[in-house]
Amino acid sequence: MNVLIVGSGGREHALVKMLKKSEHVSKIFCVPGNAGIAQDAVCESISVENIRELIAFARKNKIDFTVVGPEIPLVMGIVDEFETNGMPIFGPGQQAAELEGSKAFAKHIMREYDIPTADFQVFTDYEKARRFVYSQGGPLVVKADGLAAGKGALVCDTTDQALEAVKMILRDAVFGQAGRKVLIEEKLEGQEVSMLGISDGENLIYLSPSQDHKRVFDKDRGPNTGGMGAYAPAPQLDEELMDEVRYSIMERTIKGMALEGRPFKGVLYAGLMLTSSGPKVLEYNCRFGDPESQAVLPLVESDLIEVMMAARDGQLDEYEFKNSAKSAVCIVIASGGYPGEYEKGKPILGLNQTFGNDVMVFHAGTQKQGNEIVTAGGRVLGVTAVADELKQAINRVYEAVGKITFDGAYYRKDIAAKALKFLNG
């Protein structure tokens, strides 16, 4: 088959590398791609939001199956448009993608179908939101309703911080249309983990649970980012908790979406907080996570394209899915200054060496400039190592990361430290 991947980041490079392994895949295309993806696939510079042009590209290149990486085209309805044109595609339709596109809708699903989450209220009126903040006191989380590139959730430890967050979203409109509604919810305490499942609208198969590292600096300090690294499986989610997550969160969500007339086919990503009273949902995403994908996809032993096609065709109940028992750790190498202002165009050194079969280098913010590969984004590379034991994977990935550099390169030194601490008691 000819396969098209939509997107340009580390997640999409991981998808390309995983699908290259399939005996069903003869040629891979990626739009718009990046410098690393271009080594593994045919790339063309088309915006992920230009659905009409993506359809024309797929038709011209006789694409048999399309996989969508980022959330924006999913929320825009790319799946519906491709299917209307008779083109097989993996991902939720526009109505199902609202699970990520609107946090208020996601909370409606959680409340309606008894899915554990933080207590919350939704507001469109600035004064009512302010009065609610005053009435609550204590730590709160203030969220813009719509898509805000991962920056729309503001953790507020004080009333003043929460009031400022409400003002930023509703009055100052810092997130534009995404902030027409604001959610104010209790701040949950515990460790965060990510659970990714692939659904055919009724059945689910599960990828290895993972843990992302959102803060830019070690020990979870500094501002939030798109993710500075991840590892899988996350040992904090033991078999007992896994069963609880499957039953009380993932399965209820899929059943709830079906009952709402919005059957969910694709990747259901639940961001969870492991609280003292059990796992609770922080947010839903409707696609593979980034950088979680760079940790969980290398652990998939089944043929990923077969899984996706079975999900699209409603046949996951017949599919035997298998994850590796190994561990994977992904370290993101970022541009200095990220997630704030940073410079681009820095030559990347060390990419041409051999790292071994257990190490993969996924490109995110890169581009080709003459004969050099240079930085072109905040998160530049994701380096992943797979090993029998977590400690081995940590050692191998940091050894590999130490061989790659560019001017201003930065990465966290404590990815997966929480897992080691948990395993060591």
C-alpha positions as CSV (number, residue, x, y, z in Angstrom):
1,M,0.0,0.0,0.0
2,N,0.9,3.6,-0.4
3,V,0.5,5.3,3.0
4,L,0.2,9.0,3.8
5,I,1.2,10.4,7.2
6,V,-0.2,13.9,8.0
7,G,2.1,16.0,10.3
8,S,5.6,17.2,10.8
9,G,6.8,16.3,14.3
10,G,8.5,13.6,16.3
11,R,5.2,11.7,16.6
12,E,4.9,11.6,12.8
13,H,8.5,10.4,12.4
14,A,7.8,7.6,14.9
15,L,4.7,6.6,12.9
16,V,6.7,6.6,9.7
17,K,9.4,4.4,11.2
18,M,6.9,2.0,12.6
19,L,4.9,1.7,9.4
20,K,8.0,1.1,7.4
21,K,8.3,-2.3,9.2
22,S,5.0,-3.5,7.8
23,E,5.0,-6.0,4.9
24,H,1.8,-4.3,3.8
25,V,3.4,-0.9,3.2
26,S,5.3,-0.3,-0.1
27,K,5.8,3.5,0.0
28,I,5.2,6.2,2.6
29,F,4.4,9.8,2.0
30,C,4.4,12.6,4.7
31,V,3.1,16.1,4.5
32,P,4.6,18.4,5.4
33,G,7.2,16.2,7.1
34,N,10.7,17.4,8.3
35,A,14.4,16.8,7.5
36,G,14.5,13.4,9.2
37,I,11.2,12.2,7.9
38,A,12.4,13.0,4.4
39,Q,15.0,10.3,4.8
40,D,12.3,7.7,5.3
41,A,9.4,9.0,3.3
42,V,8.4,11.3,0.3
43,C,7.6,14.7,1.7
44,E,5.7,17.7,0.3
45,S,5.1,21.1,1.9
46,I,1.4,21.2,2.4
47,S,-0.3,22.7,5.5
48,V,-2.1,20.1,7.7
49,E,-5.0,22.5,7.7
50,N,-5.4,22.6,3.9
51,I,-7.7,19.6,3.7
52,R,-8.7,20.2,0.1
53,E,-5.0,20.1,-1.0
54,L,-4.3,17.1,1.1
55,I,-7.1,15.2,-0.7
56,A,-5.7,16.2,-4.1
57,F,-2.2,15.1,-3.0
58,A,-3.6,11.7,-1.8
59,R,-5.5,11.2,-5.1
60,K,-2.5,12.2,-7.2
61,N,-0.2,9.8,-5.4
62,K,-2.7,6.9,-5.2
63,I,-2.7,6.8,-1.4
64,D,-4.4,3.7,-0.1
65,F,-4.5,4.7,3.6
66,T,-3.9,7.9,5.5
67,V,-2.9,8.4,9.2
68,V,-3.4,11.8,10.8
69,G,-0.9,12.9,13.5
70,P,-1.9,16.3,14.9
71,E,-5.2,17.4,16.4
72,I,-6.1,20.4,14.4
73,P,-7.0,18.6,11.1
74,L,-8.9,16.0,13.1
75,V,-11.0,18.7,14.8
76,M,-11.4,20.4,11.4
77,G,-13.0,17.3,10.0
78,I,-10.3,15.8,7.8
79,V,-11.5,12.2,8.4
80,D,-15.1,13.1,7.3
81,E,-13.7,14.8,4.1
82,F,-11.4,11.9,3.2
83,E,-14.2,9.4,3.7
84,T,-16.7,11.4,1.7
85,N,-14.1,11.2,-1.1
86,G,-13.8,7.4,-0.7
87,M,-10.3,7.6,0.8
88,P,-9.6,5.2,3.8
89,I,-8.2,7.2,6.7
90,F,-7.4,6.5,10.4
91,G,-8.7,8.9,13.1
92,P,-11.9,10.1,14.7
93,G,-14.5,12.1,12.7
94,Q,-15.1,15.7,13.5
95,Q,-17.9,15.1,16.0
96,A,-15.8,12.5,17.9
97,A,-12.7,14.7,17.8
98,E,-14.6,17.3,19.8
99,L,-13.6,15.2,22.8
100,E,-10.2,17.1,22.4
101,G,-11.5,20.1,20.6
102,S,-13.8,21.2,23.5
103,K,-12.9,20.7,27.1
104,A,-16.4,21.6,28.1
105,F,-17.8,18.8,25.8
106,A,-15.2,16.4,27.3
107,K,-16.4,17.3,30.8
108,H,-20.0,16.7,29.7
109,I,-19.1,13.1,28.6
110,M,-17.3,12.5,31.9
111,R,-20.2,13.8,34.0
112,E,-22.9,12.1,31.9
113,Y,-21.2,8.7,31.9
114,D,-19.8,8.7,35.5
115,I,-16.1,8.9,34.4
116,P,-13.9,10.1,37.4
117,T,-12.5,13.6,36.9
118,A,-12.0,16.9,38.9
119,D,-15.0,18.9,40.0
120,F,-15.5,21.8,37.6
121,Q,-17.7,24.7,36.3
122,V,-17.8,26.2,32.8
123,F,-18.2,30.0,32.2
124,T,-18.5,32.4,29.3
125,D,-19.2,35.4,31.6
126,Y,-16.1,37.1,33.1
127,E,-17.8,38.4,36.2
128,K,-19.5,35.1,37.0
129,A,-16.1,33.3,36.6
130,R,-14.4,35.8,38.9
131,R,-17.1,35.3,41.6
132,F,-16.7,31.6,41.4
133,V,-12.9,31.8,41.9
134,Y,-13.5,34.0,45.0
135,S,-16.0,31.4,46.3
136,Q,-13.6,28.5,45.9
137,G,-10.3,29.7,47.1
138,G,-7.3,27.4,47.2
139,P,-5.5,25.8,44.2
140,L,-7.4,25.8,40.9
141,V,-6.8,24.9,37.3
142,V,-8.2,27.4,34.7
143,K,-8.5,26.1,31.2
144,A,-9.4,27.6,27.8
145,D,-12.2,25.4,26.3
146,G,-10.7,25.0,22.8
147,L,-7.4,24.0,21.2
148,A,-4.5,26.1,22.5
149,A,-1.4,24.2,21.4
150,G,-1.0,22.6,24.8
151,K,-0.8,26.0,26.6
152,G,-4.4,26.5,27.6
153,A,-4.4,24.8,31.0
154,L,-3.1,27.2,33.7
155,V,-2.3,25.7,37.2
156,C,-3.0,28.3,39.8
157,D,-1.9,27.9,43.4
158,T,-3.5,31.1,44.6
159,T,-6.7,33.0,44.1
160,D,-4.9,35.9,42.6
161,Q,-3.3,33.6,40.0
162,A,-6.7,32.1,39.2
163,L,-8.2,35.5,38.7
164,E,-5.4,36.5,36.4
165,A,-5.8,33.3,34.4
166,V,-9.6,34.0,34.0
167,K,-8.8,37.6,32.9
168,M,-6.2,36.4,30.4
169,I,-8.6,33.9,28.8
170,L,-12.0,35.6,28.9
171,R,-11.2,39.3,28.9
172,D,-7.7,39.5,27.2
173,A,-8.5,36.7,24.7
174,V,-4.9,35.4,24.7
175,F,-6.1,32.1,23.2
176,G,-8.5,33.8,20.8
177,Q,-11.6,31.7,19.9
178,A,-10.3,28.8,22.0
179,G,-11.0,30.9,25.1
180,R,-14.6,31.9,24.5
181,K,-15.4,29.5,27.3
182,V,-13.3,28.8,30.4
183,L,-13.3,25.8,32.7
184,I,-12.4,26.2,36.3
185,E,-11.7,23.0,38.2
186,E,-10.1,21.7,41.4
187,K,-6.4,21.0,41.2
188,L,-5.8,17.2,41.5
189,E,-2.8,15.9,43.3
190,G,-0.7,12.8,42.4
191,Q,1.4,11.5,39.5
192,E,0.3,12.0,35.9
193,V,0.3,9.1,33.5
194,S,-0.9,8.7,29.9
195,M,-3.1,5.9,28.6
196,L,-3.5,5.4,24.9
197,G,-6.0,3.1,23.4
198,I,-7.0,2.4,19.8
199,S,-10.7,2.0,19.3
200,D,-13.0,0.8,16.5
201,G,-16.0,2.6,18.0
202,E,-16.8,-0.3,20.3
203,N,-13.7,-2.3,21.2
204,L,-10.3,-1.1,22.5
205,I,-6.7,-2.3,22.4
206,Y,-4.1,-0.6,24.7
207,L,-0.6,0.7,24.1
208,S,1.8,0.7,27.0
209,P,1.0,3.3,29.7
210,S,3.5,6.1,29.7
211,Q,4.5,9.2,31.6
212,D,5.3,12.5,29.9
213,H,7.4,15.3,31.4
214,K,5.7,18.6,30.7
215,R,7.9,21.1,32.6
216,V,11.0,22.4,30.9
217,F,13.5,22.0,33.7
218,D,14.5,19.1,35.9
219,K,12.4,18.2,39.0
220,D,9.3,19.5,37.1
221,R,10.3,23.2,37.4
222,G,9.7,26.0,35.0
223,P,6.9,26.6,32.4
224,N,4.9,23.9,30.7
225,T,6.1,22.7,27.3
226,G,4.8,20.3,24.6
227,G,6.7,17.6,26.5
228,M,10.4,17.1,27.3
229,G,10.5,13.4,27.3
230,A,8.5,10.2,28.1
231,Y,9.0,6.6,29.1
232,A,6.9,3.4,28.9
233,P,5.6,1.4,30.5
234,A,4.8,3.6,33.6
235,P,5.1,1.2,36.6
236,Q,2.9,3.5,38.7
237,L,-0.1,2.0,36.7
238,D,0.0,-1.5,38.0
239,E,-2.4,-4.3,36.9
240,E,-5.1,-3.4,39.4
241,L,-5.0,0.3,38.4
242,M,-4.9,-0.7,34.8
243,D,-8.1,-2.7,35.2
244,E,-9.7,0.3,36.8
245,V,-8.6,2.7,34.0
246,R,-9.9,0.3,31.4
247,Y,-13.3,-0.2,32.9
248,S,-14.1,3.1,34.6
249,I,-12.4,5.5,32.1
250,M,-11.6,4.1,28.7
251,E,-14.5,1.7,28.1
252,R,-17.0,4.1,29.6
253,T,-15.7,6.9,27.3
254,I,-16.1,4.8,24.2
255,K,-19.6,3.6,25.2
256,G,-20.6,7.2,26.1
257,M,-19.4,8.5,22.7
258,A,-21.4,5.8,20.9
259,L,-24.5,6.6,23.0
260,E,-24.0,10.3,22.0
261,G,-24.1,9.3,18.4
262,R,-20.4,10.1,18.0
263,P,-18.7,6.7,17.7
264,F,-15.0,7.1,18.3
265,K,-12.6,5.4,15.9
266,G,-9.0,6.2,16.3
267,V,-6.6,6.9,19.2
268,L,-8.2,7.7,22.5
269,Y,-5.6,9.3,24.7
270,A,-6.6,9.8,28.4
271,G,-4.3,12.1,30.5
272,L,-4.7,10.7,34.0
273,M,-3.9,11.8,37.5
274,L,-3.3,9.0,40.0
275,T,-5.0,10.5,43.0
276,S,-5.3,9.0,46.5
277,S,-8.9,8.2,45.6
278,G,-8.1,6.5,42.3
279,P,-7.3,7.5,38.7
280,K,-9.1,10.6,37.3
281,V,-9.1,12.1,33.9
282,L,-7.3,15.4,33.4
283,E,-8.0,15.7,29.6
284,Y,-8.6,13.7,26.5
285,N,-6.7,13.8,23.2
286,C,-8.0,12.2,20.0
287,R,-4.6,11.2,18.6
288,F,-1.2,9.8,19.4
289,G,0.6,11.8,22.0
290,D,3.9,13.6,21.5
291,P,6.5,12.7,22.9
292,E,4.6,9.6,24.3
293,S,4.4,8.1,20.8
294,Q,8.2,8.0,20.6
295,A,8.2,5.8,23.7
296,V,5.1,3.6,23.2
297,L,5.2,2.9,19.5
298,P,8.7,1.3,19.5
299,L,7.2,-1.2,22.1
300,V,4.4,-2.3,19.7
301,E,5.1,-5.8,18.4
302,S,2.0,-6.1,16.3
303,D,1.8,-4.7,12.7
304,L,0.6,-1.1,13.4
305,I,-1.0,-0.7,10.0
306,E,-3.1,-3.8,10.5
307,V,-4.3,-2.5,13.9
308,M,-5.3,0.8,12.3
309,M,-7.1,-0.8,9.5
310,A,-8.9,-3.1,11.9
311,A,-10.0,-0.1,14.0
312,R,-11.3,1.7,10.9
313,D,-13.2,-1.4,9.8
314,G,-14.7,-2.1,13.2
315,Q,-12.8,-5.4,13.6
316,L,-10.6,-5.0,16.7
317,D,-12.5,-7.7,18.5
318,E,-10.8,-10.2,16.1
319,Y,-7.3,-8.7,16.4
320,E,-4.6,-10.1,18.7
321,F,-2.5,-7.2,19.8
322,K,0.9,-7.4,21.5
323,N,3.1,-4.9,23.3
324,S,6.8,-5.7,24.1
325,A,7.7,-6.4,27.7
326,K,10.7,-4.1,27.3
327,S,11.1,-0.5,28.4
328,A,11.5,2.6,26.3
329,V,12.7,6.1,27.2
330,C,12.5,9.2,25.0
331,I,14.6,12.3,25.6
332,V,13.6,15.5,23.8
333,I,16.5,17.8,22.8
334,A,15.2,21.3,22.6
335,S,16.4,24.7,21.4
336,G,17.7,27.0,24.1
337,G,15.0,29.4,25.3
338,Y,12.1,27.0,24.5
339,P,9.2,27.2,25.3
340,G,9.9,30.9,25.0
341,E,11.7,32.6,22.2
342,Y,14.5,30.6,20.6
343,E,16.7,30.8,17.5
344,K,16.5,28.6,14.5
345,G,19.0,27.5,11.8
346,K,21.6,25.9,14.1
347,P,23.5,23.1,12.5
348,I,22.9,19.7,14.2
349,L,26.1,17.7,14.8
350,G,26.3,13.9,15.5
351,L,23.3,12.6,13.5
352,N,25.4,10.6,11.1
353,Q,26.9,8.1,13.6
354,T,25.6,4.7,14.3
355,F,23.7,4.4,17.6
356,G,22.7,0.7,17.5
357,N,19.5,-1.0,16.8
358,D,18.0,-0.2,20.2
359,V,18.3,3.6,19.7
360,M,16.1,5.7,17.4
361,V,16.5,9.4,16.6
362,F,13.1,11.0,15.7
363,H,13.2,14.4,14.1
364,A,10.7,17.1,15.2
365,G,11.8,20.7,14.5
366,T,14.4,20.1,11.8
367,Q,14.9,21.2,8.2
368,K,17.5,20.7,5.4
369,Q,19.7,23.7,4.6
370,G,22.1,22.9,1.8
371,N,23.9,19.7,2.9
372,E,23.2,20.3,6.6
373,I,20.3,19.5,8.9
374,V,19.5,22.5,11.1
375,T,17.1,23.4,13.9
376,A,13.7,24.6,12.9
377,G,11.6,24.4,16.0
378,G,11.5,24.4,19.8
379,R,11.5,20.7,20.2
380,V,14.2,19.6,17.7
381,L,14.8,15.9,18.2
382,G,13.5,13.0,20.3
383,V,16.0,10.2,21.0
384,T,14.6,6.9,22.2
385,A,16.3,3.8,23.6
386,V,14.6,0.4,24.2
387,A,16.0,-2.1,26.6
388,D,15.0,-5.1,28.7
389,E,15.1,-3.0,31.9
390,L,14.2,0.6,32.5
391,K,17.6,1.5,34.0
392,Q,19.3,0.1,30.9
393,A,17.1,2.2,28.6
394,I,17.8,5.3,30.6
395,N,21.6,4.7,30.5
396,R,21.5,4.0,26.7
397,V,19.4,7.0,25.8
398,Y,21.5,9.5,27.7
399,E,24.6,8.0,26.2
400,A,23.1,8.6,22.7
401,V,21.9,12.1,23.5
402,G,25.4,13.0,24.6
403,K,26.6,12.4,21.1
404,I,24.3,14.9,19.5
405,T,24.6,18.6,19.8
406,F,23.8,22.1,18.4
407,D,24.3,25.6,19.6
408,G,22.0,26.1,22.6
409,A,20.8,22.5,22.8
410,Y,19.0,21.7,26.0
411,Y,17.5,18.5,27.5
412,R,16.3,17.3,30.9
413,K,18.6,15.1,32.9
414,D,15.9,13.4,35.0
415,I,13.5,11.7,32.5
416,A,12.1,8.5,34.1
417,A,13.6,9.3,37.5
418,K,10.1,9.1,39.0
419,A,9.8,5.5,37.7
420,L,13.1,4.5,39.3
421,K,12.0,6.1,42.6
422,F,8.7,4.2,42.4
423,L,10.4,0.9,41.6
424,N,13.0,1.3,44.4
425,G,10.2,2.1,46.9
